[in-house]
Amino acid sequence: MKSTHVTHRSLPVLAAMFAIAGCGGSSGSGDAALSGSIEIDGSSTVYLISEAVAEEFSLVHRDVRANVAFSGTGGGFKRFCAGETDISDASRPITDSERTLCAQNGIDFIELKVALDGVAVTVHPQNDFVQCMRVDELKRIWEPGSTIRRWSEVRPEWPAESIKLYGAGTNSGTFDYFTEAVMGESRASRPDYTASEDDNVLVQGVEGDRYALGYFGFAYYQENANRLKVVAVDAGGGCIEPTVETIESGTYAPLSRPLFIYVRTMSLARPEARAFMDFYLEHAGELARQVGYVPLGADEYQAGMSLVQRSASGS
């Protein structure tokens, strides 16, 4: 399990609002009986939202501990389907094999979308020759068996300097998504690159190598925009940079995607877990925006709350 050292952007207005709401009792919620712990693991991309929710929830329910980790989407599902966690963060939908494993272990769950995100392609800030890359160029670089080693092998006008590659680890949903979107086949990738499920490692790698090329979640780029340069992507309709607007509209193709959480139905029988999920869906839109993601429509969050309510009641 990865350490949880990523911190989300300061949310002073929300923090003040929640603190004021929770100042009436020892638990900070007016419900002194609400206590316990909630275990969350999975995607480092969705981690930013879940950690923000956990921090704000703790201001209202101070006797409830929400532990948020990030072992990657695949690693999170392994723990979730083994019954070790209450919520699994995922930057891709659950696979058939993961669904089967959960069923074998008697783990019933509900799937909830919580935000939209893009995968950002980035280079070193002093890179002055790459402004935009075509999807077929990304494929030639990242596909299995690729012989691309230098920038000049992508375009002859680019320098004959070695490309140092940084990308998502194989337990990451970002890895699954990027390979599916670019190569047309999930998990199809060259192996000779610096891989990590921790996006901070990838940010530091690209920042530290003038001829680096990397990919990771858009929110991590936004958090480090002064340390990196984003590359526009051309899927055939022109060069499009990832922004909140292009991700929301889907014009940042093919690297826009939904983000999910999976909630164990049995966990919703515990009052602290049910309260956490209600809080999550009530505030996911504003907190997703604060940490750099694109929120869903209010009706989608309301539909998620209805699913949680029906699952908690057993209907």
ChimeraX commands (.cxc) that place a marker at each C-alpha (Angstrom):
marker #1 position 0.00,0.00,0.00 radius 0.5
marker #1 position 1.31,3.42,-0.93 radius 0.5
marker #1 position 1.77,6.15,1.62 radius 0.5
marker #1 position -0.79,8.90,1.57 radius 0.5
marker #1 position 1.40,11.97,1.34 radius 0.5
marker #1 position -0.48,13.78,-1.41 radius 0.5
marker #1 position -2.39,16.78,-0.15 radius 0.5
marker #1 position -5.18,18.55,-1.97 radius 0.5
marker #1 position -5.43,22.27,-2.48 radius 0.5
marker #1 position -6.36,24.39,0.49 radius 0.5
marker #1 position -10.12,24.70,0.82 radius 0.5
marker #1 position -10.46,27.58,3.26 radius 0.5
marker #1 position -14.06,28.48,2.52 radius 0.5
marker #1 position -15.31,24.90,2.68 radius 0.5
marker #1 position -13.20,24.13,5.74 radius 0.5
marker #1 position -14.64,27.11,7.58 radius 0.5
marker #1 position -18.17,26.12,6.58 radius 0.5
marker #1 position -17.77,22.53,7.78 radius 0.5
marker #1 position -16.00,23.57,10.97 radius 0.5
marker #1 position -18.79,25.97,11.86 radius 0.5
marker #1 position -21.35,23.26,11.09 radius 0.5
marker #1 position -19.52,20.85,13.34 radius 0.5
marker #1 position -18.68,23.00,16.36 radius 0.5
marker #1 position -21.62,21.92,18.49 radius 0.5
marker #1 position -20.42,18.63,20.05 radius 0.5
marker #1 position -17.50,16.42,20.90 radius 0.5
marker #1 position -17.86,14.52,17.64 radius 0.5
marker #1 position -18.20,17.77,15.74 radius 0.5
marker #1 position -21.48,16.62,14.24 radius 0.5
marker #1 position -24.22,16.84,16.83 radius 0.5
marker #1 position -24.22,12.99,16.75 radius 0.5
marker #1 position -21.88,11.97,19.57 radius 0.5
marker #1 position -22.54,8.27,18.87 radius 0.5
marker #1 position -21.08,8.43,15.35 radius 0.5
marker #1 position -17.59,6.89,15.47 radius 0.5
marker #1 position -15.48,4.20,13.83 radius 0.5
marker #1 position -13.26,3.96,10.77 radius 0.5
marker #1 position -13.66,3.70,7.01 radius 0.5
marker #1 position -11.04,2.07,4.78 radius 0.5
marker #1 position -10.49,3.44,1.25 radius 0.5
marker #1 position -7.85,2.39,-1.28 radius 0.5
marker #1 position -7.29,2.33,-5.03 radius 0.5
marker #1 position -6.60,4.87,-7.75 radius 0.5
marker #1 position -4.06,7.61,-7.06 radius 0.5
marker #1 position -6.13,9.77,-9.41 radius 0.5
marker #1 position -9.37,9.41,-7.45 radius 0.5
marker #1 position -7.36,9.62,-4.22 radius 0.5
marker #1 position -7.31,13.41,-4.53 radius 0.5
marker #1 position -11.10,13.58,-4.33 radius 0.5
marker #1 position -11.51,10.93,-1.64 radius 0.5
marker #1 position -8.79,12.48,0.53 radius 0.5
marker #1 position -10.44,15.92,0.18 radius 0.5
marker #1 position -13.78,14.41,1.18 radius 0.5
marker #1 position -12.17,12.59,4.12 radius 0.5
marker #1 position -10.52,15.76,5.41 radius 0.5
marker #1 position -13.71,17.80,5.24 radius 0.5
marker #1 position -15.80,14.96,6.69 radius 0.5
marker #1 position -13.45,14.80,9.67 radius 0.5
marker #1 position -14.28,18.43,10.49 radius 0.5
marker #1 position -17.91,17.44,10.94 radius 0.5
marker #1 position -17.51,13.92,12.36 radius 0.5
marker #1 position -14.34,14.08,14.39 radius 0.5
marker #1 position -14.69,10.63,15.94 radius 0.5
marker #1 position -14.77,8.90,12.55 radius 0.5
marker #1 position -11.43,8.10,10.90 radius 0.5
marker #1 position -11.44,7.77,7.11 radius 0.5
marker #1 position -8.17,6.15,6.02 radius 0.5
marker #1 position -7.36,6.85,2.36 radius 0.5
marker #1 position -4.52,5.08,0.53 radius 0.5
marker #1 position -3.55,4.65,-3.12 radius 0.5
marker #1 position -2.21,1.31,-4.34 radius 0.5
marker #1 position -3.56,1.83,-7.86 radius 0.5
marker #1 position -6.94,0.87,-9.26 radius 0.5
marker #1 position -5.99,-2.80,-9.67 radius 0.5
marker #1 position -4.38,-2.97,-6.24 radius 0.5
marker #1 position -7.42,-1.32,-4.71 radius 0.5
marker #1 position -9.80,-3.84,-6.25 radius 0.5
marker #1 position -7.68,-6.73,-4.91 radius 0.5
marker #1 position -8.15,-5.42,-1.38 radius 0.5
marker #1 position -11.79,-4.48,-1.97 radius 0.5
marker #1 position -12.75,-7.89,-3.35 radius 0.5
marker #1 position -10.95,-9.52,-0.41 radius 0.5
marker #1 position -13.21,-7.59,1.97 radius 0.5
marker #1 position -10.39,-5.43,3.34 radius 0.5
marker #1 position -11.81,-2.03,2.36 radius 0.5
marker #1 position -15.17,-0.27,2.35 radius 0.5
marker #1 position -14.60,1.89,-0.75 radius 0.5
marker #1 position -12.41,1.33,-3.79 radius 0.5
marker #1 position -11.27,4.34,-5.82 radius 0.5
marker #1 position -11.05,3.56,-9.55 radius 0.5
marker #1 position -10.04,5.47,-12.66 radius 0.5
marker #1 position -11.61,2.78,-14.86 radius 0.5
marker #1 position -14.62,0.47,-14.56 radius 0.5
marker #1 position -14.21,-2.80,-12.70 radius 0.5
marker #1 position -13.15,-5.68,-14.96 radius 0.5
marker #1 position -15.01,-8.97,-15.40 radius 0.5
marker #1 position -12.29,-10.87,-13.54 radius 0.5
marker #1 position -12.42,-8.41,-10.63 radius 0.5
marker #1 position -16.20,-8.59,-10.58 radius 0.5
marker #1 position -15.97,-12.40,-10.44 radius 0.5
marker #1 position -13.46,-12.26,-7.58 radius 0.5
marker #1 position -15.77,-10.00,-5.59 radius 0.5
marker #1 position -18.69,-12.35,-6.22 radius 0.5
marker #1 position -16.66,-15.38,-5.12 radius 0.5
marker #1 position -15.90,-13.61,-1.85 radius 0.5
marker #1 position -19.48,-12.47,-1.30 radius 0.5
marker #1 position -18.68,-8.78,-1.85 radius 0.5
marker #1 position -21.72,-6.91,-3.19 radius 0.5
marker #1 position -21.12,-3.32,-4.26 radius 0.5
marker #1 position -22.49,-0.31,-6.03 radius 0.5
marker #1 position -20.61,1.63,-8.71 radius 0.5
marker #1 position -20.73,5.44,-8.54 radius 0.5
marker #1 position -19.28,8.02,-10.90 radius 0.5
marker #1 position -17.81,10.95,-8.98 radius 0.5
marker #1 position -16.10,13.20,-11.58 radius 0.5
marker #1 position -14.55,13.50,-15.01 radius 0.5
marker #1 position -10.81,13.63,-15.70 radius 0.5
marker #1 position -8.30,13.72,-18.52 radius 0.5
marker #1 position -4.91,12.07,-18.94 radius 0.5
marker #1 position -2.30,14.79,-19.45 radius 0.5
marker #1 position 0.73,14.24,-21.70 radius 0.5
marker #1 position 3.61,16.34,-20.40 radius 0.5
marker #1 position 7.21,17.31,-21.12 radius 0.5
marker #1 position 9.90,19.30,-19.34 radius 0.5
marker #1 position 9.10,23.04,-19.13 radius 0.5
marker #1 position 12.24,23.89,-21.14 radius 0.5
marker #1 position 11.19,21.63,-24.00 radius 0.5
marker #1 position 10.70,24.16,-26.81 radius 0.5
marker #1 position 10.04,21.81,-29.72 radius 0.5
marker #1 position 7.00,19.74,-28.68 radius 0.5
marker #1 position 3.72,21.65,-28.71 radius 0.5
marker #1 position 1.32,18.99,-29.97 radius 0.5
marker #1 position 1.48,15.27,-30.69 radius 0.5
marker #1 position -0.77,13.11,-32.82 radius 0.5
marker #1 position -2.31,10.00,-31.29 radius 0.5
marker #1 position -0.46,7.85,-33.83 radius 0.5
marker #1 position 2.84,9.38,-32.67 radius 0.5
marker #1 position 2.04,8.55,-29.05 radius 0.5
marker #1 position 1.21,5.02,-30.17 radius 0.5
marker #1 position 4.51,4.62,-32.03 radius 0.5
marker #1 position 6.38,5.67,-28.89 radius 0.5
marker #1 position 4.44,3.63,-26.31 radius 0.5
marker #1 position 3.32,0.50,-28.18 radius 0.5
marker #1 position 4.78,-2.95,-27.37 radius 0.5
marker #1 position 7.96,-3.56,-29.33 radius 0.5
marker #1 position 8.48,0.13,-30.06 radius 0.5
marker #1 position 11.96,0.92,-31.37 radius 0.5
marker #1 position 11.59,4.66,-30.78 radius 0.5
marker #1 position 14.50,5.84,-28.63 radius 0.5
marker #1 position 15.08,9.42,-29.74 radius 0.5
marker #1 position 12.86,12.41,-30.40 radius 0.5
marker #1 position 14.17,12.65,-33.98 radius 0.5
marker #1 position 12.70,9.21,-34.66 radius 0.5
marker #1 position 9.24,10.64,-34.02 radius 0.5
marker #1 position 9.74,13.71,-36.21 radius 0.5
marker #1 position 13.01,14.37,-38.05 radius 0.5
marker #1 position 12.97,18.06,-37.16 radius 0.5
marker #1 position 13.06,17.22,-33.45 radius 0.5
marker #1 position 16.47,16.81,-31.73 radius 0.5
marker #1 position 18.35,13.50,-31.75 radius 0.5
marker #1 position 18.09,13.29,-27.96 radius 0.5
marker #1 position 17.02,10.20,-26.01 radius 0.5
marker #1 position 13.41,10.18,-24.81 radius 0.5
marker #1 position 13.09,9.31,-21.12 radius 0.5
marker #1 position 9.60,7.92,-20.59 radius 0.5
marker #1 position 7.47,8.17,-17.45 radius 0.5
marker #1 position 4.02,6.65,-17.13 radius 0.5
marker #1 position 1.47,4.92,-14.96 radius 0.5
marker #1 position 2.30,1.59,-13.32 radius 0.5
marker #1 position 0.51,-1.57,-14.35 radius 0.5
marker #1 position -1.72,-1.53,-11.23 radius 0.5
marker #1 position -3.01,1.91,-12.19 radius 0.5
marker #1 position -6.33,2.53,-13.91 radius 0.5
marker #1 position -4.56,5.33,-15.78 radius 0.5
marker #1 position -2.32,2.68,-17.36 radius 0.5
marker #1 position -5.36,0.67,-18.47 radius 0.5
marker #1 position -7.11,3.75,-19.80 radius 0.5
marker #1 position -4.12,5.24,-21.64 radius 0.5
marker #1 position -3.19,1.99,-23.33 radius 0.5
marker #1 position -6.79,1.35,-24.40 radius 0.5
marker #1 position -7.22,4.90,-25.73 radius 0.5
marker #1 position -3.87,5.18,-27.52 radius 0.5
marker #1 position -2.96,1.61,-28.49 radius 0.5
marker #1 position -6.51,0.34,-28.90 radius 0.5
marker #1 position -5.80,-2.51,-26.50 radius 0.5
marker #1 position -5.83,-2.30,-22.71 radius 0.5
marker #1 position -2.46,-3.03,-21.04 radius 0.5
marker #1 position -0.56,-3.03,-24.36 radius 0.5
marker #1 position 2.61,-1.03,-23.65 radius 0.5
marker #1 position 6.35,-1.11,-24.01 radius 0.5
marker #1 position 7.89,-2.08,-20.64 radius 0.5
marker #1 position 11.07,0.02,-20.72 radius 0.5
marker #1 position 9.88,3.17,-18.98 radius 0.5
marker #1 position 9.81,4.54,-15.44 radius 0.5
marker #1 position 6.48,3.32,-14.08 radius 0.5
marker #1 position 4.70,4.28,-10.87 radius 0.5
marker #1 position 1.21,4.21,-9.37 radius 0.5
marker #1 position 2.22,7.40,-7.53 radius 0.5
marker #1 position 1.68,10.32,-9.91 radius 0.5
marker #1 position 3.98,12.49,-7.82 radius 0.5
marker #1 position 6.90,10.24,-8.81 radius 0.5
marker #1 position 6.02,10.79,-12.47 radius 0.5
marker #1 position 5.72,14.56,-12.02 radius 0.5
marker #1 position 9.17,14.67,-10.41 radius 0.5
marker #1 position 10.63,12.49,-13.15 radius 0.5
marker #1 position 9.40,14.66,-16.02 radius 0.5
marker #1 position 10.41,17.82,-14.20 radius 0.5
marker #1 position 13.92,16.47,-13.69 radius 0.5
marker #1 position 14.73,15.45,-17.29 radius 0.5
marker #1 position 14.82,17.99,-20.12 radius 0.5
marker #1 position 13.96,15.37,-22.75 radius 0.5
marker #1 position 11.33,13.48,-20.74 radius 0.5
marker #1 position 7.83,12.53,-21.87 radius 0.5
marker #1 position 5.20,11.39,-19.40 radius 0.5
marker #1 position 1.50,10.86,-18.84 radius 0.5
marker #1 position -0.68,10.98,-15.70 radius 0.5
marker #1 position -3.95,12.42,-14.43 radius 0.5
marker #1 position -4.87,15.98,-15.43 radius 0.5
marker #1 position -5.37,17.06,-11.82 radius 0.5
marker #1 position -1.74,16.25,-11.05 radius 0.5
marker #1 position -0.67,18.37,-14.01 radius 0.5
marker #1 position -2.83,21.24,-12.76 radius 0.5
marker #1 position -1.27,21.00,-9.32 radius 0.5
marker #1 position 2.18,21.20,-10.92 radius 0.5
marker #1 position 1.56,23.39,-13.97 radius 0.5
marker #1 position 4.44,25.69,-13.03 radius 0.5
marker #1 position 6.84,22.72,-13.08 radius 0.5
marker #1 position 5.70,21.05,-16.31 radius 0.5
marker #1 position 4.59,21.75,-19.88 radius 0.5
marker #1 position 1.43,20.12,-21.15 radius 0.5
marker #1 position 1.29,18.74,-24.70 radius 0.5
marker #1 position -1.80,19.18,-26.86 radius 0.5
marker #1 position -3.15,16.00,-28.45 radius 0.5
marker #1 position -4.41,15.69,-32.04 radius 0.5
marker #1 position -6.89,12.85,-32.55 radius 0.5
marker #1 position -7.60,13.97,-36.11 radius 0.5
marker #1 position -9.52,17.17,-35.46 radius 0.5
marker #1 position -6.65,19.46,-34.50 radius 0.5
marker #1 position -4.52,20.02,-31.44 radius 0.5
marker #1 position -6.51,20.12,-28.18 radius 0.5
marker #1 position -5.04,20.80,-24.75 radius 0.5
marker #1 position -6.62,19.28,-21.66 radius 0.5
marker #1 position -8.70,21.86,-19.79 radius 0.5
marker #1 position -11.79,21.68,-17.64 radius 0.5
marker #1 position -13.83,22.77,-20.67 radius 0.5
marker #1 position -12.32,20.30,-23.17 radius 0.5
marker #1 position -12.58,17.40,-20.72 radius 0.5
marker #1 position -16.21,18.23,-19.87 radius 0.5
marker #1 position -17.17,18.54,-23.54 radius 0.5
marker #1 position -15.24,15.45,-24.59 radius 0.5
marker #1 position -13.27,17.36,-27.23 radius 0.5
marker #1 position -10.05,16.36,-25.49 radius 0.5
marker #1 position -10.15,13.01,-27.21 radius 0.5
marker #1 position -9.37,10.24,-26.68 radius 0.5
marker #1 position -7.93,11.02,-23.24 radius 0.5
marker #1 position -11.02,12.12,-21.28 radius 0.5
marker #1 position -12.60,9.67,-18.84 radius 0.5
marker #1 position -15.01,9.22,-15.91 radius 0.5
marker #1 position -13.77,8.49,-12.38 radius 0.5
marker #1 position -15.48,6.02,-10.03 radius 0.5
marker #1 position -15.79,4.82,-6.49 radius 0.5
marker #1 position -17.07,1.34,-5.60 radius 0.5
marker #1 position -18.83,0.98,-2.27 radius 0.5
marker #1 position -19.29,-2.31,-0.44 radius 0.5
marker #1 position -23.02,-2.71,0.23 radius 0.5
marker #1 position -22.42,-4.38,3.59 radius 0.5
marker #1 position -20.45,-1.35,4.76 radius 0.5
marker #1 position -23.49,0.87,4.35 radius 0.5
marker #1 position -25.11,-0.89,7.32 radius 0.5
marker #1 position -22.61,0.93,9.54 radius 0.5
marker #1 position -23.82,4.46,10.41 radius 0.5
marker #1 position -20.39,6.07,9.96 radius 0.5
marker #1 position -19.94,4.57,6.49 radius 0.5
marker #1 position -23.44,5.60,5.41 radius 0.5
marker #1 position -22.84,9.14,6.71 radius 0.5
marker #1 position -19.53,9.28,4.85 radius 0.5
marker #1 position -21.14,8.23,1.58 radius 0.5
marker #1 position -23.96,10.75,1.95 radius 0.5
marker #1 position -21.36,13.44,2.63 radius 0.5
marker #1 position -19.21,12.27,-0.30 radius 0.5
marker #1 position -21.99,12.53,-2.86 radius 0.5
marker #1 position -23.35,15.77,-1.42 radius 0.5
marker #1 position -19.98,17.52,-1.71 radius 0.5
marker #1 position -18.20,15.58,-4.49 radius 0.5
marker #1 position -18.97,18.21,-7.13 radius 0.5
marker #1 position -17.47,21.17,-5.27 radius 0.5
marker #1 position -14.50,19.20,-3.94 radius 0.5
marker #1 position -13.77,17.62,-7.33 radius 0.5
marker #1 position -13.58,21.11,-8.82 radius 0.5
marker #1 position -11.32,22.30,-6.01 radius 0.5
marker #1 position -8.76,19.54,-6.60 radius 0.5
marker #1 position -8.76,19.95,-10.37 radius 0.5
marker #1 position -11.39,17.58,-11.76 radius 0.5
marker #1 position -14.58,18.24,-13.69 radius 0.5
marker #1 position -17.73,17.68,-11.59 radius 0.5
marker #1 position -20.73,15.75,-12.81 radius 0.5
marker #1 position -24.18,17.29,-13.10 radius 0.5
marker #1 position -26.22,17.65,-9.91 radius 0.5
marker #1 position -28.71,15.07,-11.19 radius 0.5
marker #1 position -25.97,12.45,-11.46 radius 0.5
marker #1 position -24.90,12.95,-7.85 radius 0.5
marker #1 position -28.55,12.80,-6.78 radius 0.5
marker #1 position -28.97,9.52,-8.66 radius 0.5
marker #1 position -25.92,8.19,-6.80 radius 0.5
marker #1 position -27.42,9.21,-3.46 radius 0.5
marker #1 position -30.60,7.34,-4.35 radius 0.5
marker #1 position -28.56,4.22,-5.13 radius 0.5
marker #1 position -26.82,4.47,-1.77 radius 0.5
marker #1 position -30.13,4.96,0.03 radius 0.5
marker #1 position -31.73,1.94,-1.66 radius 0.5
marker #1 position -28.68,-0.24,-1.01 radius 0.5
marker #1 position -28.49,0.82,2.65 radius 0.5
marker #1 position -32.17,-0.03,3.13 radius 0.5
marker #1 position -31.79,-3.37,1.36 radius 0.5
marker #1 position -34.28,-2.50,-1.36 radius 0.5
marker link #1:1,2 radius 0.2
marker link #1:2,3 radius 0.2
marker link #1:3,4 radius 0.2
marker link #1:4,5 radius 0.2
marker link #1:5,6 radius 0.2
marker link #1:6,7 radius 0.2
marker link #1:7,8 radius 0.2
marker link #1:8,9 radius 0.2
marker link #1:9,10 radius 0.2
marker link #1:10,11 radius 0.2
marker link #1:11,12 radius 0.2
marker link #1:12,13 radius 0.2
marker link #1:13,14 radius 0.2
marker link #1:14,15 radius 0.2
marker link #1:15,16 radius 0.2
marker link #1:16,17 radius 0.2
marker link #1:17,18 radius 0.2
marker link #1:18,19 radius 0.2
marker link #1:19,20 radius 0.2
marker link #1:20,21 radius 0.2
marker link #1:21,22 radius 0.2
marker link #1:22,23 radius 0.2
marker link #1:23,24 radius 0.2
marker link #1:24,25 radius 0.2
marker link #1:25,26 radius 0.2
marker link #1:26,27 radius 0.2
marker link #1:27,28 radius 0.2
marker link #1:28,29 radius 0.2
marker link #1:29,30 radius 0.2
marker link #1:30,31 radius 0.2
marker link #1:31,32 radius 0.2
marker link #1:32,33 radius 0.2
marker link #1:33,34 radius 0.2
marker link #1:34,35 radius 0.2
marker link #1:35,36 radius 0.2
marker link #1:36,37 radius 0.2
marker link #1:37,38 radius 0.2
marker link #1:38,39 radius 0.2
marker link #1:39,40 radius 0.2
marker link #1:40,41 radius 0.2
marker link #1:41,42 radius 0.2
marker link #1:42,43 radius 0.2
marker link #1:43,44 radius 0.2
marker link #1:44,45 radius 0.2
marker link #1:45,46 radius 0.2
marker link #1:46,47 radius 0.2
marker link #1:47,48 radius 0.2
marker link #1:48,49 radius 0.2
marker link #1:49,50 radius 0.2
marker link #1:50,51 radius 0.2
marker link #1:51,52 radius 0.2
marker link #1:52,53 radius 0.2
marker link #1:53,54 radius 0.2
marker link #1:54,55 radius 0.2
marker link #1:55,56 radius 0.2
marker link #1:56,57 radius 0.2
marker link #1:57,58 radius 0.2
marker link #1:58,59 radius 0.2
marker link #1:59,60 radius 0.2
marker link #1:60,61 radius 0.2
marker link #1:61,62 radius 0.2
marker link #1:62,63 radius 0.2
marker link #1:63,64 radius 0.2
marker link #1:64,65 radius 0.2
marker link #1:65,66 radius 0.2
marker link #1:66,67 radius 0.2
marker link #1:67,68 radius 0.2
marker link #1:68,69 radius 0.2
marker link #1:69,70 radius 0.2
marker link #1:70,71 radius 0.2
marker link #1:71,72 radius 0.2
marker link #1:72,73 radius 0.2
marker link #1:73,74 radius 0.2
marker link #1:74,75 radius 0.2
marker link #1:75,76 radius 0.2
marker link #1:76,77 radius 0.2
marker link #1:77,78 radius 0.2
marker link #1:78,79 radius 0.2
marker link #1:79,80 radius 0.2
marker link #1:80,81 radius 0.2
marker link #1:81,82 radius 0.2
marker link #1:82,83 radius 0.2
marker link #1:83,84 radius 0.2
marker link #1:84,85 radius 0.2
marker link #1:85,86 radius 0.2
marker link #1:86,87 radius 0.2
marker link #1:87,88 radius 0.2
marker link #1:88,89 radius 0.2
marker link #1:89,90 radius 0.2
marker link #1:90,91 radius 0.2
marker link #1:91,92 radius 0.2
marker link #1:92,93 radius 0.2
marker link #1:93,94 radius 0.2
marker link #1:94,95 radius 0.2
marker link #1:95,96 radius 0.2
marker link #1:96,97 radius 0.2
marker link #1:97,98 radius 0.2
marker link #1:98,99 radius 0.2
marker link #1:99,100 radius 0.2
marker link #1:100,101 radius 0.2
marker link #1:101,102 radius 0.2
marker link #1:102,103 radius 0.2
marker link #1:103,104 radius 0.2
marker link #1:104,105 radius 0.2
marker link #1:105,106 radius 0.2
marker link #1:106,107 radius 0.2
marker link #1:107,108 radius 0.2
marker link #1:108,109 radius 0.2
marker link #1:109,110 radius 0.2
marker link #1:110,111 radius 0.2
marker link #1:111,112 radius 0.2
marker link #1:112,113 radius 0.2
marker link #1:113,114 radius 0.2
marker link #1:114,115 radius 0.2
marker link #1:115,116 radius 0.2
marker link #1:116,117 radius 0.2
marker link #1:117,118 radius 0.2
marker link #1:118,119 radius 0.2
marker link #1:119,120 radius 0.2
marker link #1:120,121 radius 0.2
marker link #1:121,122 radius 0.2
marker link #1:122,123 radius 0.2
marker link #1:123,124 radius 0.2
marker link #1:124,125 radius 0.2
marker link #1:125,126 radius 0.2
marker link #1:126,127 radius 0.2
marker link #1:127,128 radius 0.2
marker link #1:128,129 radius 0.2
marker link #1:129,130 radius 0.2
marker link #1:130,131 radius 0.2
marker link #1:131,132 radius 0.2
marker link #1:132,133 radius 0.2
marker link #1:133,134 radius 0.2
marker link #1:134,135 radius 0.2
marker link #1:135,136 radius 0.2
marker link #1:136,137 radius 0.2
marker link #1:137,138 radius 0.2
marker link #1:138,139 radius 0.2
marker link #1:139,140 radius 0.2
marker link #1:140,141 radius 0.2
marker link #1:141,142 radius 0.2
marker link #1:142,143 radius 0.2
marker link #1:143,144 radius 0.2
marker link #1:144,145 radius 0.2
marker link #1:145,146 radius 0.2
marker link #1:146,147 radius 0.2
marker link #1:147,148 radius 0.2
marker link #1:148,149 radius 0.2
marker link #1:149,150 radius 0.2
marker link #1:150,151 radius 0.2
marker link #1:151,152 radius 0.2
marker link #1:152,153 radius 0.2
marker link #1:153,154 radius 0.2
marker link #1:154,155 radius 0.2
marker link #1:155,156 radius 0.2
marker link #1:156,157 radius 0.2
marker link #1:157,158 radius 0.2
marker link #1:158,159 radius 0.2
marker link #1:159,160 radius 0.2
marker link #1:160,161 radius 0.2
marker link #1:161,162 radius 0.2
marker link #1:162,163 radius 0.2
marker link #1:163,164 radius 0.2
marker link #1:164,165 radius 0.2
marker link #1:165,166 radius 0.2
marker link #1:166,167 radius 0.2
marker link #1:167,168 radius 0.2
marker link #1:168,169 radius 0.2
marker link #1:169,170 radius 0.2
marker link #1:170,171 radius 0.2
marker link #1:171,172 radius 0.2
marker link #1:172,173 radius 0.2
marker link #1:173,174 radius 0.2
marker link #1:174,175 radius 0.2
marker link #1:175,176 radius 0.2
marker link #1:176,177 radius 0.2
marker link #1:177,178 radius 0.2
marker link #1:178,179 radius 0.2
marker link #1:179,180 radius 0.2
marker link #1:180,181 radius 0.2
marker link #1:181,182 radius 0.2
marker link #1:182,183 radius 0.2
marker link #1:183,184 radius 0.2
marker link #1:184,185 radius 0.2
marker link #1:185,186 radius 0.2
marker link #1:186,187 radius 0.2
marker link #1:187,188 radius 0.2
marker link #1:188,189 radius 0.2
marker link #1:189,190 radius 0.2
marker link #1:190,191 radius 0.2
marker link #1:191,192 radius 0.2
marker link #1:192,193 radius 0.2
marker link #1:193,194 radius 0.2
marker link #1:194,195 radius 0.2
marker link #1:195,196 radius 0.2
marker link #1:196,197 radius 0.2
marker link #1:197,198 radius 0.2
marker link #1:198,199 radius 0.2
marker link #1:199,200 radius 0.2
marker link #1:200,201 radius 0.2
marker link #1:201,202 radius 0.2
marker link #1:202,203 radius 0.2
marker link #1:203,204 radius 0.2
marker link #1:204,205 radius 0.2
marker link #1:205,206 radius 0.2
marker link #1:206,207 radius 0.2
marker link #1:207,208 radius 0.2
marker link #1:208,209 radius 0.2
marker link #1:209,210 radius 0.2
marker link #1:210,211 radius 0.2
marker link #1:211,212 radius 0.2
marker link #1:212,213 radius 0.2
marker link #1:213,214 radius 0.2
marker link #1:214,215 radius 0.2
marker link #1:215,216 radius 0.2
marker link #1:216,217 radius 0.2
marker link #1:217,218 radius 0.2
marker link #1:218,219 radius 0.2
marker link #1:219,220 radius 0.2
marker link #1:220,221 radius 0.2
marker link #1:221,222 radius 0.2
marker link #1:222,223 radius 0.2
marker link #1:223,224 radius 0.2
marker link #1:224,225 radius 0.2
marker link #1:225,226 radius 0.2
marker link #1:226,227 radius 0.2
marker link #1:227,228 radius 0.2
marker link #1:228,229 radius 0.2
marker link #1:229,230 radius 0.2
marker link #1:230,231 radius 0.2
marker link #1:231,232 radius 0.2
marker link #1:232,233 radius 0.2
marker link #1:233,234 radius 0.2
marker link #1:234,235 radius 0.2
marker link #1:235,236 radius 0.2
marker link #1:236,237 radius 0.2
marker link #1:237,238 radius 0.2
marker link #1:238,239 radius 0.2
marker link #1:239,240 radius 0.2
marker link #1:240,241 radius 0.2
marker link #1:241,242 radius 0.2
marker link #1:242,243 radius 0.2
marker link #1:243,244 radius 0.2
marker link #1:244,245 radius 0.2
marker link #1:245,246 radius 0.2
marker link #1:246,247 radius 0.2
marker link #1:247,248 radius 0.2
marker link #1:248,249 radius 0.2
marker link #1:249,250 radius 0.2
marker link #1:250,251 radius 0.2
marker link #1:251,252 radius 0.2
marker link #1:252,253 radius 0.2
marker link #1:253,254 radius 0.2
marker link #1:254,255 radius 0.2
marker link #1:255,256 radius 0.2
marker link #1:256,257 radius 0.2
marker link #1:257,258 radius 0.2
marker link #1:258,259 radius 0.2
marker link #1:259,260 radius 0.2
marker link #1:260,261 radius 0.2
marker link #1:261,262 radius 0.2
marker link #1:262,263 radius 0.2
marker link #1:263,264 radius 0.2
marker link #1:264,265 radius 0.2
marker link #1:265,266 radius 0.2
marker link #1:266,267 radius 0.2
marker link #1:267,268 radius 0.2
marker link #1:268,269 radius 0.2
marker link #1:269,270 radius 0.2
marker link #1:270,271 radius 0.2
marker link #1:271,272 radius 0.2
marker link #1:272,273 radius 0.2
marker link #1:273,274 radius 0.2
marker link #1:274,275 radius 0.2
marker link #1:275,276 radius 0.2
marker link #1:276,277 radius 0.2
marker link #1:277,278 radius 0.2
marker link #1:278,279 radius 0.2
marker link #1:279,280 radius 0.2
marker link #1:280,281 radius 0.2
marker link #1:281,282 radius 0.2
marker link #1:282,283 radius 0.2
marker link #1:283,284 radius 0.2
marker link #1:284,285 radius 0.2
marker link #1:285,286 radius 0.2
marker link #1:286,287 radius 0.2
marker link #1:287,288 radius 0.2
marker link #1:288,289 radius 0.2
marker link #1:289,290 radius 0.2
marker link #1:290,291 radius 0.2
marker link #1:291,292 radius 0.2
marker link #1:292,293 radius 0.2
marker link #1:293,294 radius 0.2
marker link #1:294,295 radius 0.2
marker link #1:295,296 radius 0.2
marker link #1:296,297 radius 0.2
marker link #1:297,298 radius 0.2
marker link #1:298,299 radius 0.2
marker link #1:299,300 radius 0.2
marker link #1:300,301 radius 0.2
marker link #1:301,302 radius 0.2
marker link #1:302,303 radius 0.2
marker link #1:303,304 radius 0.2
marker link #1:304,305 radius 0.2
marker link #1:305,306 radius 0.2
marker link #1:306,307 radius 0.2
marker link #1:307,308 radius 0.2
marker link #1:308,309 radius 0.2
marker link #1:309,310 radius 0.2
marker link #1:310,311 radius 0.2
marker link #1:311,312 radius 0.2
marker link #1:312,313 radius 0.2
marker link #1:313,314 radius 0.2
marker link #1:314,315 radius 0.2
view
